[in-house]
Amino acid sequence: MARYITTYTDGSEQHIPAEKVYCDTDSDQYVFHDSDHNTVALAPCRGVLSIVRMPEPSQPEAVTS
């Protein structure tokens, strides 16, 4: 699962594991979803400086000799 780093205007950060994020303009918040489309986190649109999706770590591969 991907990880999003949400930075707020006060300088604080929140690390959120999620697959997707979108801005729900009706309720003025960002909604983070997992791979089953369940809501895993909410963040208010006001006060968010940035939301950055971090690359997923690559899966280790089996080593044969």
PDB file of N, CA, C and O in Angstrom:
ATOM      1  N   MET A   1       0.847  -1.166   0.000  1.00  0.00           N
ATOM      2  CA  MET A   1       0.000   0.000   0.000  1.00  0.00           C
ATOM      3  C   MET A   1       0.899   1.238   0.000  1.00  0.00           C
ATOM      4  O   MET A   1       1.961   1.247   0.622  1.00  0.00           O
ATOM      5  N   ALA A   2       0.477   2.231  -0.674  1.00  0.00           N
ATOM      6  CA  ALA A   2       1.227   3.483  -0.757  1.00  0.00           C
ATOM      7  C   ALA A   2       1.135   4.235   0.571  1.00  0.00           C
ATOM      8  O   ALA A   2       0.317   3.910   1.432  1.00  0.00           O
ATOM      9  N   ARG A   3       1.979   5.229   0.713  1.00  0.00           N
ATOM     10  CA  ARG A   3       1.962   6.079   1.903  1.00  0.00           C
ATOM     11  C   ARG A   3       1.926   7.531   1.441  1.00  0.00           C
ATOM     12  O   ARG A   3       2.709   7.948   0.588  1.00  0.00           O
ATOM     13  N   TYR A   4       1.015   8.278   2.012  1.00  0.00           N
ATOM     14  CA  TYR A   4       0.897   9.700   1.719  1.00  0.00           C
ATOM     15  C   TYR A   4       1.412  10.495   2.909  1.00  0.00           C
ATOM     16  O   TYR A   4       1.125  10.166   4.060  1.00  0.00           O
ATOM     17  N   ILE A   5       2.171  11.537   2.623  1.00  0.00           N
ATOM     18  CA  ILE A   5       2.605  12.451   3.672  1.00  0.00           C
ATOM     19  C   ILE A   5       1.832  13.743   3.480  1.00  0.00           C
ATOM     20  O   ILE A   5       1.987  14.440   2.477  1.00  0.00           O
ATOM     21  N   THR A   6       0.996  14.047   4.462  1.00  0.00           N
ATOM     22  CA  THR A   6       0.194  15.259   4.442  1.00  0.00           C
ATOM     23  C   THR A   6       0.876  16.294   5.324  1.00  0.00           C
ATOM     24  O   THR A   6       1.105  16.053   6.509  1.00  0.00           O
ATOM     25  N   THR A   7       1.200  17.445   4.747  1.00  0.00           N
ATOM     26  CA  THR A   7       1.845  18.524   5.489  1.00  0.00           C
ATOM     27  C   THR A   7       0.825  19.648   5.672  1.00  0.00           C
ATOM     28  O   THR A   7       0.163  20.067   4.723  1.00  0.00           O
ATOM     29  N   TYR A   8       0.716  20.121   6.900  1.00  0.00           N
ATOM     30  CA  TYR A   8      -0.242  21.169   7.229  1.00  0.00           C
ATOM     31  C   TYR A   8       0.466  22.524   7.309  1.00  0.00           C
ATOM     32  O   TYR A   8       1.688  22.588   7.448  1.00  0.00           O
ATOM     33  N   THR A   9      -0.300  23.586   7.223  1.00  0.00           N
ATOM     34  CA  THR A   9       0.275  24.934   7.222  1.00  0.00           C
ATOM     35  C   THR A   9       0.966  25.272   8.538  1.00  0.00           C
ATOM     36  O   THR A   9       1.767  26.205   8.579  1.00  0.00           O
ATOM     37  N   ASP A  10       0.682  24.544   9.611  1.00  0.00           N
ATOM     38  CA  ASP A  10       1.363  24.792  10.886  1.00  0.00           C
ATOM     39  C   ASP A  10       2.687  24.039  10.989  1.00  0.00           C
ATOM     40  O   ASP A  10       3.363  24.110  12.015  1.00  0.00           O
ATOM     41  N   GLY A  11       3.065  23.309   9.917  1.00  0.00           N
ATOM     42  CA  GLY A  11       4.332  22.593   9.892  1.00  0.00           C
ATOM     43  C   GLY A  11       4.246  21.144  10.317  1.00  0.00           C
ATOM     44  O   GLY A  11       5.224  20.412  10.163  1.00  0.00           O
ATOM     45  N   SER A  12       3.121  20.699  10.842  1.00  0.00           N
ATOM     46  CA  SER A  12       2.988  19.304  11.259  1.00  0.00           C
ATOM     47  C   SER A  12       2.766  18.405  10.046  1.00  0.00           C
ATOM     48  O   SER A  12       2.319  18.859   8.993  1.00  0.00           O
ATOM     49  N   GLU A  13       3.084  17.127  10.214  1.00  0.00           N
ATOM     50  CA  GLU A  13       2.918  16.141   9.140  1.00  0.00           C
ATOM     51  C   GLU A  13       2.124  14.955   9.656  1.00  0.00           C
ATOM     52  O   GLU A  13       2.134  14.643  10.846  1.00  0.00           O
ATOM     53  N   GLN A  14       1.438  14.306   8.730  1.00  0.00           N
ATOM     54  CA  GLN A  14       0.708  13.083   9.033  1.00  0.00           C
ATOM     55  C   GLN A  14       1.041  12.071   7.948  1.00  0.00           C
ATOM     56  O   GLN A  14       0.936  12.384   6.762  1.00  0.00           O
ATOM     57  N   HIS A  15       1.438  10.876   8.329  1.00  0.00           N
ATOM     58  CA  HIS A  15       1.752   9.802   7.380  1.00  0.00           C
ATOM     59  C   HIS A  15       0.548   8.874   7.332  1.00  0.00           C
ATOM     60  O   HIS A  15       0.136   8.319   8.350  1.00  0.00           O
ATOM     61  N   ILE A  16      -0.017   8.711   6.125  1.00  0.00           N
ATOM     62  CA  ILE A  16      -1.258   7.953   5.969  1.00  0.00           C
ATOM     63  C   ILE A  16      -1.058   6.846   4.946  1.00  0.00           C
ATOM     64  O   ILE A  16      -0.775   7.133   3.783  1.00  0.00           O
ATOM     65  N   PRO A  17      -1.201   5.574   5.354  1.00  0.00           N
ATOM     66  CA  PRO A  17      -1.154   4.488   4.379  1.00  0.00           C
ATOM     67  C   PRO A  17      -2.506   4.404   3.657  1.00  0.00           C
ATOM     68  O   PRO A  17      -3.542   4.221   4.296  1.00  0.00           O
ATOM     69  N   ALA A  18      -2.494   4.538   2.336  1.00  0.00           N
ATOM     70  CA  ALA A  18      -3.727   4.514   1.548  1.00  0.00           C
ATOM     71  C   ALA A  18      -3.382   4.230   0.091  1.00  0.00           C
ATOM     72  O   ALA A  18      -2.233   4.387  -0.322  1.00  0.00           O
ATOM     73  N   GLU A  19      -4.364   3.820  -0.673  1.00  0.00           N
ATOM     74  CA  GLU A  19      -4.176   3.586  -2.107  1.00  0.00           C
ATOM     75  C   GLU A  19      -4.499   4.824  -2.928  1.00  0.00           C
ATOM     76  O   GLU A  19      -3.824   5.113  -3.916  1.00  0.00           O
ATOM     77  N   LYS A  20      -5.532   5.556  -2.519  1.00  0.00           N
ATOM     78  CA  LYS A  20      -5.966   6.728  -3.279  1.00  0.00           C
ATOM     79  C   LYS A  20      -6.421   7.819  -2.326  1.00  0.00           C
ATOM     80  O   LYS A  20      -6.812   7.556  -1.189  1.00  0.00           O
ATOM     81  N   VAL A  21      -6.360   9.053  -2.817  1.00  0.00           N
ATOM     82  CA  VAL A  21      -6.877  10.194  -2.073  1.00  0.00           C
ATOM     83  C   VAL A  21      -7.615  11.106  -3.051  1.00  0.00           C
ATOM     84  O   VAL A  21      -7.189  11.276  -4.193  1.00  0.00           O
ATOM     85  N   TYR A  22      -8.700  11.677  -2.606  1.00  0.00           N
ATOM     86  CA  TYR A  22      -9.399  12.657  -3.444  1.00  0.00           C
ATOM     87  C   TYR A  22      -9.981  13.748  -2.563  1.00  0.00           C
ATOM     88  O   TYR A  22     -10.165  13.559  -1.361  1.00  0.00           O
ATOM     89  N   CYS A  23     -10.266  14.877  -3.163  1.00  0.00           N
ATOM     90  CA  CYS A  23     -10.839  16.007  -2.449  1.00  0.00           C
ATOM     91  C   CYS A  23     -12.360  15.980  -2.617  1.00  0.00           C
ATOM     92  O   CYS A  23     -12.877  16.114  -3.727  1.00  0.00           O
ATOM     93  N   ASP A  24     -13.058  15.806  -1.512  1.00  0.00           N
ATOM     94  CA  ASP A  24     -14.518  15.831  -1.505  1.00  0.00           C
ATOM     95  C   ASP A  24     -14.945  17.277  -1.279  1.00  0.00           C
ATOM     96  O   ASP A  24     -14.957  17.759  -0.147  1.00  0.00           O
ATOM     97  N   THR A  25     -15.291  17.960  -2.357  1.00  0.00           N
ATOM     98  CA  THR A  25     -15.613  19.388  -2.269  1.00  0.00           C
ATOM     99  C   THR A  25     -16.943  19.637  -1.552  1.00  0.00           C
ATOM    100  O   THR A  25     -17.164  20.731  -1.034  1.00  0.00           O
ATOM    101  N   ASP A  26     -17.819  18.648  -1.516  1.00  0.00           N
ATOM    102  CA  ASP A  26     -19.093  18.825  -0.811  1.00  0.00           C
ATOM    103  C   ASP A  26     -18.894  18.949   0.698  1.00  0.00           C
ATOM    104  O   ASP A  26     -19.602  19.706   1.363  1.00  0.00           O
ATOM    105  N   SER A  27     -17.926  18.201   1.237  1.00  0.00           N
ATOM    106  CA  SER A  27     -17.689  18.258   2.684  1.00  0.00           C
ATOM    107  C   SER A  27     -16.360  18.934   3.032  1.00  0.00           C
ATOM    108  O   SER A  27     -15.964  18.962   4.198  1.00  0.00           O
ATOM    109  N   ASP A  28     -15.670  19.478   2.021  1.00  0.00           N
ATOM    110  CA  ASP A  28     -14.435  20.249   2.209  1.00  0.00           C
ATOM    111  C   ASP A  28     -13.359  19.462   2.969  1.00  0.00           C
ATOM    112  O   ASP A  28     -12.772  19.953   3.932  1.00  0.00           O
ATOM    113  N   GLN A  29     -13.115  18.208   2.500  1.00  0.00           N
ATOM    114  CA  GLN A  29     -12.088  17.379   3.121  1.00  0.00           C
ATOM    115  C   GLN A  29     -11.459  16.435   2.104  1.00  0.00           C
ATOM    116  O   GLN A  29     -12.056  16.112   1.077  1.00  0.00           O
ATOM    117  N   TYR A  30     -10.240  16.002   2.413  1.00  0.00           N
ATOM    118  CA  TYR A  30      -9.575  14.977   1.618  1.00  0.00           C
ATOM    119  C   TYR A  30      -9.951  13.624   2.198  1.00  0.00           C
ATOM    120  O   TYR A  30      -9.965  13.446   3.416  1.00  0.00           O
ATOM    121  N   VAL A  31     -10.255  12.675   1.328  1.00  0.00           N
ATOM    122  CA  VAL A  31     -10.654  11.333   1.751  1.00  0.00           C
ATOM    123  C   VAL A  31      -9.618  10.344   1.231  1.00  0.00           C
ATOM    124  O   VAL A  31      -9.329  10.308   0.035  1.00  0.00           O
ATOM    125  N   PHE A  32      -9.062   9.543   2.134  1.00  0.00           N
ATOM    126  CA  PHE A  32      -8.060   8.543   1.796  1.00  0.00           C
ATOM    127  C   PHE A  32      -8.716   7.163   1.829  1.00  0.00           C
ATOM    128  O   PHE A  32      -9.410   6.819   2.786  1.00  0.00           O
ATOM    129  N   HIS A  33      -8.489   6.372   0.769  1.00  0.00           N
ATOM    130  CA  HIS A  33      -9.095   5.048   0.653  1.00  0.00           C
ATOM    131  C   HIS A  33      -8.036   3.959   0.570  1.00  0.00           C
ATOM    132  O   HIS A  33      -6.935   4.179   0.066  1.00  0.00           O
ATOM    133  N   ASP A  34      -8.397   2.759   1.084  1.00  0.00           N
ATOM    134  CA  ASP A  34      -7.525   1.596   0.908  1.00  0.00           C
ATOM    135  C   ASP A  34      -7.899   0.889  -0.387  1.00  0.00           C
ATOM    136  O   ASP A  34      -8.737   1.381  -1.142  1.00  0.00           O
ATOM    137  N   SER A  35      -7.283  -0.260  -0.651  1.00  0.00           N
ATOM    138  CA  SER A  35      -7.519  -0.966  -1.915  1.00  0.00           C
ATOM    139  C   SER A  35      -8.933  -1.539  -2.023  1.00  0.00           C
ATOM    140  O   SER A  35      -9.380  -1.869  -3.122  1.00  0.00           O
ATOM    141  N   ASP A  36      -9.646  -1.662  -0.893  1.00  0.00           N
ATOM    142  CA  ASP A  36     -11.031  -2.146  -0.907  1.00  0.00           C
ATOM    143  C   ASP A  36     -12.035  -0.999  -0.917  1.00  0.00           C
ATOM    144  O   ASP A  36     -13.229  -1.221  -0.716  1.00  0.00           O
ATOM    145  N   HIS A  37     -11.561   0.228  -1.150  1.00  0.00           N
ATOM    146  CA  HIS A  37     -12.368   1.448  -1.216  1.00  0.00           C
ATOM    147  C   HIS A  37     -12.966   1.839   0.137  1.00  0.00           C
ATOM    148  O   HIS A  37     -13.957   2.568   0.189  1.00  0.00           O
ATOM    149  N   ASN A  38     -12.367   1.357   1.232  1.00  0.00           N
ATOM    150  CA  ASN A  38     -12.786   1.767   2.572  1.00  0.00           C
ATOM    151  C   ASN A  38     -12.063   3.059   2.930  1.00  0.00           C
ATOM    152  O   ASN A  38     -10.893   3.231   2.588  1.00  0.00           O
ATOM    153  N   THR A  39     -12.743   3.956   3.607  1.00  0.00           N
ATOM    154  CA  THR A  39     -12.125   5.193   4.056  1.00  0.00           C
ATOM    155  C   THR A  39     -11.188   4.881   5.215  1.00  0.00           C
ATOM    156  O   THR A  39     -11.601   4.291   6.213  1.00  0.00           O
ATOM    157  N   VAL A  40      -9.920   5.278   5.081  1.00  0.00           N
ATOM    158  CA  VAL A  40      -8.949   5.023   6.147  1.00  0.00           C
ATOM    159  C   VAL A  40      -8.560   6.304   6.878  1.00  0.00           C
ATOM    160  O   VAL A  40      -8.054   6.234   7.998  1.00  0.00           O
ATOM    161  N   ALA A  41      -8.781   7.469   6.277  1.00  0.00           N
ATOM    162  CA  ALA A  41      -8.443   8.735   6.934  1.00  0.00           C
ATOM    163  C   ALA A  41      -9.160   9.883   6.239  1.00  0.00           C
ATOM    164  O   ALA A  41      -9.528   9.800   5.067  1.00  0.00           O
ATOM    165  N   LEU A  42      -9.345  10.952   6.999  1.00  0.00           N
ATOM    166  CA  LEU A  42      -9.916  12.197   6.485  1.00  0.00           C
ATOM    167  C   LEU A  42      -9.004  13.344   6.905  1.00  0.00           C
ATOM    168  O   LEU A  42      -8.427  13.315   7.993  1.00  0.00           O
ATOM    169  N   ALA A  43      -8.874  14.335   6.062  1.00  0.00           N
ATOM    170  CA  ALA A  43      -8.090  15.522   6.395  1.00  0.00           C
ATOM    171  C   ALA A  43      -8.853  16.740   5.881  1.00  0.00           C
ATOM    172  O   ALA A  43      -9.322  16.732   4.743  1.00  0.00           O
ATOM    173  N   PRO A  44      -8.985  17.774   6.689  1.00  0.00           N
ATOM    174  CA  PRO A  44      -9.697  18.964   6.228  1.00  0.00           C
ATOM    175  C   PRO A  44      -8.933  19.643   5.094  1.00  0.00           C
ATOM    176  O   PRO A  44      -7.704  19.707   5.127  1.00  0.00           O
ATOM    177  N   CYS A  45      -9.644  20.144   4.105  1.00  0.00           N
ATOM    178  CA  CYS A  45      -8.986  20.844   2.993  1.00  0.00           C
ATOM    179  C   CYS A  45      -8.306  22.115   3.482  1.00  0.00           C
ATOM    180  O   CYS A  45      -7.221  22.457   3.014  1.00  0.00           O
ATOM    181  N   ARG A  46      -8.921  22.801   4.398  1.00  0.00           N
ATOM    182  CA  ARG A  46      -8.343  24.030   4.926  1.00  0.00           C
ATOM    183  C   ARG A  46      -7.177  23.675   5.843  1.00  0.00           C
ATOM    184  O   ARG A  46      -7.320  22.847   6.743  1.00  0.00           O
ATOM    185  N   GLY A  47      -6.049  24.286   5.619  1.00  0.00           N
ATOM    186  CA  GLY A  47      -4.893  24.048   6.464  1.00  0.00           C
ATOM    187  C   GLY A  47      -3.924  23.017   5.911  1.00  0.00           C
ATOM    188  O   GLY A  47      -2.873  22.783   6.508  1.00  0.00           O
ATOM    189  N   VAL A  48      -4.256  22.385   4.765  1.00  0.00           N
ATOM    190  CA  VAL A  48      -3.343  21.414   4.156  1.00  0.00           C
ATOM    191  C   VAL A  48      -2.438  22.151   3.179  1.00  0.00           C
ATOM    192  O   VAL A  48      -2.906  22.819   2.258  1.00  0.00           O
ATOM    193  N   LEU A  49      -1.141  22.019   3.397  1.00  0.00           N
ATOM    194  CA  LEU A  49      -0.159  22.645   2.519  1.00  0.00           C
ATOM    195  C   LEU A  49       0.135  21.745   1.323  1.00  0.00           C
ATOM    196  O   LEU A  49       0.197  22.217   0.188  1.00  0.00           O
ATOM    197  N   SER A  50       0.317  20.447   1.578  1.00  0.00           N
ATOM    198  CA  SER A  50       0.598  19.513   0.489  1.00  0.00           C
ATOM    199  C   SER A  50       0.261  18.092   0.892  1.00  0.00           C
ATOM    200  O   SER A  50       0.231  17.749   2.074  1.00  0.00           O
ATOM    201  N   ILE A  51       0.006  17.271  -0.125  1.00  0.00           N
ATOM    202  CA  ILE A  51      -0.173  15.830   0.042  1.00  0.00           C
ATOM    203  C   ILE A  51       0.721  15.181  -0.999  1.00  0.00           C
ATOM    204  O   ILE A  51       0.549  15.396  -2.199  1.00  0.00           O
ATOM    205  N   VAL A  52       1.684  14.380  -0.531  1.00  0.00           N
ATOM    206  CA  VAL A  52       2.664  13.766  -1.418  1.00  0.00           C
ATOM    207  C   VAL A  52       2.565  12.253  -1.286  1.00  0.00           C
ATOM    208  O   VAL A  52       2.608  11.708  -0.183  1.00  0.00           O
ATOM    209  N   ARG A  53       2.429  11.581  -2.435  1.00  0.00           N
ATOM    210  CA  ARG A  53       2.420  10.116  -2.433  1.00  0.00           C
ATOM    211  C   ARG A  53       3.867   9.636  -2.511  1.00  0.00           C
ATOM    212  O   ARG A  53       4.597   9.972  -3.444  1.00  0.00           O
ATOM    213  N   MET A  54       4.263   8.859  -1.532  1.00  0.00           N
ATOM    214  CA  MET A  54       5.611   8.312  -1.490  1.00  0.00           C
ATOM    215  C   MET A  54       5.641   7.019  -2.303  1.00  0.00           C
ATOM    216  O   MET A  54       4.658   6.279  -2.317  1.00  0.00           O
ATOM    217  N   PRO A  55       6.740   6.742  -2.969  1.00  0.00           N
ATOM    218  CA  PRO A  55       6.832   5.510  -3.745  1.00  0.00           C
ATOM    219  C   PRO A  55       6.752   4.299  -2.834  1.00  0.00           C
ATOM    220  O   PRO A  55       7.261   4.302  -1.714  1.00  0.00           O
ATOM    221  N   GLU A  56       6.104   3.269  -3.342  1.00  0.00           N
ATOM    222  CA  GLU A  56       6.001   2.034  -2.580  1.00  0.00           C
ATOM    223  C   GLU A  56       7.349   1.328  -2.594  1.00  0.00           C
ATOM    224  O   GLU A  56       8.028   1.304  -3.621  1.00  0.00           O
ATOM    225  N   PRO A  57       7.740   0.753  -1.458  1.00  0.00           N
ATOM    226  CA  PRO A  57       9.006   0.016  -1.465  1.00  0.00           C
ATOM    227  C   PRO A  57       8.881  -1.197  -2.368  1.00  0.00           C
ATOM    228  O   PRO A  57       7.845  -1.861  -2.393  1.00  0.00           O
ATOM    229  N   SER A  58       9.937  -1.479  -3.108  1.00  0.00           N
ATOM    230  CA  SER A  58       9.877  -2.628  -4.002  1.00  0.00           C
ATOM    231  C   SER A  58       9.900  -3.918  -3.184  1.00  0.00           C
ATOM    232  O   SER A  58      10.505  -3.994  -2.115  1.00  0.00           O
ATOM    233  N   GLN A  59       9.234  -4.906  -3.716  1.00  0.00           N
ATOM    234  CA  GLN A  59       9.194  -6.212  -3.050  1.00  0.00           C
ATOM    235  C   GLN A  59      10.530  -6.909  -3.231  1.00  0.00           C
ATOM    236  O   GLN A  59      11.064  -6.931  -4.340  1.00  0.00           O
ATOM    237  N   PRO A  60      11.082  -7.477  -2.172  1.00  0.00           N
ATOM    238  CA  PRO A  60      12.339  -8.203  -2.322  1.00  0.00           C
ATOM    239  C   PRO A  60      12.152  -9.432  -3.203  1.00  0.00           C
ATOM    240  O   PRO A  60      11.132 -10.118  -3.122  1.00  0.00           O
ATOM    241  N   GLU A  61      13.125  -9.697  -4.025  1.00  0.00           N
ATOM    242  CA  GLU A  61      13.061 -10.855  -4.913  1.00  0.00           C
ATOM    243  C   GLU A  61      13.898 -11.996  -4.329  1.00  0.00           C
ATOM    244  O   GLU A  61      14.893 -11.769  -3.641  1.00  0.00           O
ATOM    245  N   ALA A  62      13.475 -13.208  -4.617  1.00  0.00           N
ATOM    246  CA  ALA A  62      14.221 -14.366  -4.140  1.00  0.00           C
ATOM    247  C   ALA A  62      15.564 -14.433  -4.845  1.00  0.00           C
ATOM    248  O   ALA A  62      15.676 -14.184  -6.046  1.00  0.00           O
ATOM    249  N   VAL A  63      16.558 -14.769  -4.081  1.00  0.00           N
ATOM    250  CA  VAL A  63      17.903 -14.892  -4.632  1.00  0.00           C
ATOM    251  C   VAL A  63      18.251 -16.373  -4.713  1.00  0.00           C
ATOM    252  O   VAL A  63      18.164 -17.097  -3.721  1.00  0.00           O
ATOM    253  N   THR A  64      18.640 -16.810  -5.888  1.00  0.00           N
ATOM    254  CA  THR A  64      19.033 -18.200  -6.045  1.00  0.00           C
ATOM    255  C   THR A  64      20.509 -18.249  -6.404  1.00  0.00           C
ATOM    256  O   THR A  64      21.032 -17.363  -7.080  1.00  0.00           O
ATOM    257  N   SER A  65      21.158 -19.286  -5.946  1.00  0.00           N
ATOM    258  CA  SER A  65      22.580 -19.396  -6.269  1.00  0.00           C
ATOM    259  C   SER A  65      22.888 -20.746  -6.880  1.00  0.00           C
ATOM    260  O   SER A  65      24.039 -21.022  -7.218  1.00  0.00           O
TER     261      SER A  65
END
